Amino acid sequence: MPTRDEEAAEARRITAYHEAGHARAAVRRGGTVHQIDITTDDLNGIYDGNTHADIDDVHLGFHAYSGPWVSARYLHAPEESVDIDRVMPFVRYSQADWPMLQKALGRTDVTEDVAFDAYTRHQFDRDPEPGEVRPDAETANSWHQEYEDEWSQIEDLAERLLAGQMEIQVGDSVLVRVGESDCWRRPDYAPPPDD
């Protein structure tokens, strides 16, 4: 059985890979990455990481789905395939990714309450949430291939985050570590007040 420190280290590692997936997806689709935060709440096992990027609305579904795909691939491949049924539970587990994907795919009733309910009811063996929208098979397979093409870049970025490098280049952005935190941001970027 893993110790609490081992569990915390693994949560941090998964978060780094997840957020690196979002960052590389943004860059792949021409976006600009402003911040990557791989903070985790070690006492409660909560993954608080986030990636702030400017990305065209047409690519938001690709961006939202990328982190969960990376989490699924990190935890399951190469022993098991990473298909849409493997990825969607990771999407549902995110209070940010699930509503973003739902809105990007055309669902109109995604309020904060609906997103929170999806998150709090989440279980990895659970059926889709009521009214949930998923990418069609062709879109999902296309996205999966694009993420796979980025895999070495995702791994490299995640490992640099985990190593705590002071400066990290992501696409055209140079992100600087904020003190001793697990957050990197562009020096000219002011995050929203709730971050």
Sequence and secondary structure as in RCSB ss.txt:
>XXXX:A:sequence
MPTRDEEAAEARRITAYHEAGHARAAVRRGGTVHQIDITTDDLNGIYDGNTHADIDDVHLGFHAYSGPWVSARYL
HAPEESVDIDRVMPFVRYSQADWPMLQKALGRTDVTEDVAFDAYTRHQFDRDPEPGEVRPDAETANSWHQEYEDE
WSQIEDLAERLLAGQMEIQVGDSVLVRVGESDCWRRPDYAPPPDD
>XXXX:A:secstr
   HHHHHHHHHHHHHHHHHHHHHHHHHTT EEEEEE  EETTTTEE  EEEEE  GGGHHHHHHHHHHHHHHHH
HTTTS   HHHHHHHHHT TTHHHHHHHHTT     HHHHHHHHHT  TT    TT     HHHHHHHHHHHHHT
HHHHHHHHHHHHHT SEEEETTEEEEE TTSSEEE TT    TT 
